[in-house]
Amino acid sequence: MSTAKDIADRVAAAGYETVATRRVSDQAWEAYYDPIDARIALLRPGASEELAAVLDEAEREAALWRAHSHETGYLLSVVRPA
């Protein structure tokens, strides 16, 4: 895990400058996870043991994001050579 400053420092150390950044919004994450949740609900009945394990993991990932979205996220960065 890194802060925005840590990421900018690593970008600079690699010989680039940060032009712009944007945090992936909670709305974007919900737009990602909501269809996955719906698909899991469709696949869950009658799922094989192997598929159920994959569905369980996907549910855990979404639950972790929802529980900790205020603490973590993705930072999109536009960079160019310095």
Backbone as JSON, one array per atom type, in Angstrom:
{
  "sequence": "MSTAKDIADRVAAAGYETVATRRVSDQAWEAYYDPIDARIALLRPGASEELAAVLDEAEREAALWRAHSHETGYLLSVVRPA",
  "N": [[0.84, -1.16, 0.0], [0.43, 2.22, -0.74], [0.86, 5.77, -0.4], [-0.45, 8.68, -2.12], [1.66, 10.47, -2.36], [3.87, 8.74, -2.03], [3.62, 7.25, -4.38], [3.97, 9.25, -6.33], [6.61, 9.93, -5.72], [7.93, 7.54, -6.44], [7.36, 7.5, -9.15], [8.79, 9.79, -9.95], [11.37, 8.97, -9.25], [11.76, 7.06, -11.16], [12.22, 8.57, -13.34], [10.18, 10.08, -14.42], [7.52, 12.52, -14.62], [4.65, 13.41, -12.77], [1.67, 14.2, -14.27], [-1.08, 14.35, -13.9], [-3.51, 13.14, -11.56], [-6.03, 10.86, -10.44], [-8.36, 9.59, -8.23], [-9.95, 6.44, -8.2], [-13.35, 6.46, -8.08], [-15.84, 5.81, -5.51], [-18.31, 5.32, -6.67], [-17.55, 4.3, -9.14], [-16.35, 1.9, -8.32], [-18.61, 0.6, -7.23], [-20.09, 0.36, -9.57], [-18.54, -1.53, -10.78], [-18.54, -3.73, -8.96], [-21.32, -4.29, -8.45], [-22.57, -5.57, -10.8], [-21.07, -7.91, -10.74], [-21.81, -9.01, -8.29], [-24.5, -9.55, -8.9], [-24.19, -11.47, -10.91], [-22.93, -13.51, -9.49], [-25.03, -14.24, -7.8], [-26.71, -15.39, -9.68], [-25.18, -17.56, -10.55], [-24.66, -19.05, -8.26], [-26.71, -20.97, -7.29], [-26.69, -24.41, -7.58], [-23.99, -24.49, -8.19], [-20.82, -25.95, -8.82], [-18.41, -27.42, -6.56], [-15.9, -26.31, -7.05], [-16.54, -23.98, -8.54], [-18.11, -22.68, -6.65], [-16.15, -22.04, -4.76], [-14.69, -20.09, -6.15], [-16.67, -18.16, -6.48], [-17.14, -17.55, -3.8], [-14.71, -16.32, -3.16], [-14.8, -14.07, -4.81], [-16.98, -12.75, -3.66], [-15.9, -12.23, -1.14], [-13.86, -10.44, -1.81], [-15.36, -8.19, -2.75], [-16.78, -7.61, -0.41], [-14.7, -6.93, 1.33], [-13.74, -4.61, 0.07], [-16.01, -2.98, 0.36], [-16.12, -2.78, 3.13], [-13.78, -1.42, 3.69], [-13.49, 0.76, 2.01], [-13.09, 3.43, 2.54], [-10.5, 3.53, 3.33], [-8.79, 2.61, 1.39], [-7.87, 2.31, -2.11], [-7.65, 2.96, -5.66], [-5.28, 4.84, -7.45], [-5.23, 6.61, -10.29], [-2.76, 7.54, -12.57], [-1.35, 9.95, -14.69], [1.52, 10.16, -16.46], [4.69, 11.49, -17.64], [7.82, 11.5, -19.44], [10.44, 12.99, -17.59]],
  "CA": [[0.0, 0.0, 0.0], [1.19, 3.45, -0.87], [0.12, 7.03, -0.44], [-0.28, 9.4, -3.38], [3.02, 11.01, -2.35], [4.78, 7.62, -2.29], [3.52, 6.91, -5.8], [4.62, 10.34, -7.06], [8.05, 9.79, -5.49], [8.4, 6.42, -7.25], [7.3, 7.96, -10.55], [9.93, 10.69, -10.13], [12.6, 8.18, -9.17], [11.87, 6.32, -12.42], [12.53, 9.51, -14.41], [8.95, 10.63, -14.99], [6.81, 13.49, -13.79], [3.21, 13.19, -12.71], [0.92, 15.28, -14.9], [-2.39, 14.41, -13.26], [-3.95, 11.93, -10.87], [-7.45, 10.79, -10.09], [-8.73, 8.41, -7.45], [-11.12, 5.75, -8.71], [-14.42, 6.82, -7.16], [-16.68, 4.74, -4.95], [-19.33, 5.02, -7.67], [-16.93, 3.42, -10.14], [-16.22, 0.58, -7.71], [-19.95, 0.0, -7.17], [-20.44, -0.02, -10.94], [-17.77, -2.75, -11.04], [-18.95, -4.85, -8.1], [-22.74, -4.62, -8.51], [-22.85, -6.63, -11.77], [-20.43, -9.15, -10.28], [-22.71, -9.55, -7.27], [-25.68, -10.1, -9.58], [-23.77, -12.69, -11.61], [-22.7, -14.51, -8.44], [-26.35, -14.71, -7.37], [-27.22, -16.28, -10.73], [-24.35, -18.77, -10.66], [-24.55, -19.76, -6.98], [-27.52, -22.2, -7.21], [-26.18, -25.54, -8.36], [-22.57, -24.34, -8.53], [-19.92, -27.02, -8.39], [-17.55, -27.04, -5.43], [-14.85, -25.44, -7.56], [-17.12, -22.69, -8.87], [-18.52, -22.06, -5.38], [-14.95, -21.46, -4.15], [-14.39, -18.86, -6.9], [-17.72, -17.19, -6.13], [-16.87, -17.13, -2.43], [-13.58, -15.4, -3.18], [-15.27, -12.81, -5.4], [-17.8, -12.11, -2.63], [-14.99, -11.72, -0.1], [-13.2, -9.24, -2.34], [-16.32, -7.09, -2.74], [-17.08, -7.29, 0.99], [-13.54, -6.22, 1.87], [-13.74, -3.25, -0.46], [-17.1, -2.22, 0.99], [-15.78, -2.55, 4.54], [-12.58, -0.6, 3.84], [-13.36, 1.69, 0.88], [-12.61, 4.73, 3.04], [-9.08, 3.4, 3.66], [-8.0, 2.09, 0.28], [-8.41, 2.59, -3.44], [-6.69, 3.03, -6.75], [-4.95, 6.17, -7.93], [-4.82, 6.62, -11.69], [-1.75, 8.58, -12.76], [-0.85, 10.26, -16.03], [2.91, 10.57, -16.28], [5.47, 11.67, -18.86], [9.24, 11.58, -19.12], [10.82, 14.28, -16.97]],
  "C": [[0.89, 1.23, 0.0], [0.27, 4.65, -0.76], [0.33, 7.66, -1.81], [1.12, 9.98, -3.47], [4.04, 9.92, -2.63], [4.79, 7.26, -3.77], [4.22, 7.99, -6.63], [6.13, 10.27, -6.91], [8.63, 8.65, -6.33], [8.39, 6.76, -8.73], [8.51, 8.85, -10.84], [11.25, 9.93, -10.13], [12.84, 7.38, -10.45], [12.12, 7.24, -13.6], [11.31, 10.11, -15.09], [8.39, 11.71, -14.07], [5.33, 13.18, -13.86], [2.51, 14.41, -13.27], [-0.43, 15.46, -14.21], [-2.67, 13.08, -12.56], [-5.44, 12.02, -10.62], [-7.68, 9.48, -9.34], [-9.94, 7.77, -8.1], [-12.22, 5.91, -7.67], [-15.16, 5.59, -6.62], [-17.78, 4.36, -5.94], [-18.78, 4.08, -8.74], [-16.77, 2.01, -9.58], [-17.57, -0.12, -7.61], [-20.4, -0.45, -8.56], [-19.69, -1.28, -11.37], [-18.33, -3.92, -10.25], [-20.42, -5.22, -8.21], [-23.07, -5.68, -9.56], [-22.21, -7.97, -11.39], [-21.31, -9.81, -9.22], [-23.93, -10.21, -7.9], [-25.34, -11.41, -10.28], [-23.52, -13.82, -10.61], [-24.04, -15.09, -8.0], [-26.96, -15.66, -8.4], [-26.47, -17.61, -10.79], [-24.36, -19.63, -9.4], [-25.42, -21.03, -6.93], [-26.96, -23.28, -8.14], [-24.72, -25.45, -8.75], [-21.79, -25.55, -8.03], [-19.09, -26.52, -7.21], [-16.47, -26.05, -5.87], [-15.39, -24.05, -7.87], [-17.55, -21.97, -7.6], [-17.33, -21.41, -4.69], [-14.58, -20.15, -4.84], [-15.41, -17.78, -6.55], [-17.52, -16.67, -4.72], [-15.76, -16.09, -2.39], [-14.0, -14.04, -3.76], [-16.15, -12.04, -4.4], [-16.94, -11.52, -1.53], [-14.3, -10.44, -0.55], [-14.13, -8.03, -2.28], [-16.63, -6.66, -1.3], [-15.92, -6.53, 1.64], [-13.49, -4.79, 1.36], [-14.82, -2.42, 0.24], [-16.78, -1.88, 2.45], [-14.65, -1.53, 4.7], [-12.41, 0.44, 2.72], [-12.85, 3.06, 1.31], [-11.11, 4.71, 3.34], [-8.2, 3.06, 2.47], [-8.63, 2.45, -1.04], [-7.31, 2.53, -4.48], [-6.5, 4.48, -7.15], [-4.48, 6.02, -9.37], [-3.86, 7.79, -11.88], [-1.41, 8.72, -14.23], [0.55, 10.8, -15.83], [3.57, 10.75, -17.64], [6.95, 11.72, -18.47], [9.58, 12.97, -18.59], [11.76, 15.05, -17.87]]
}
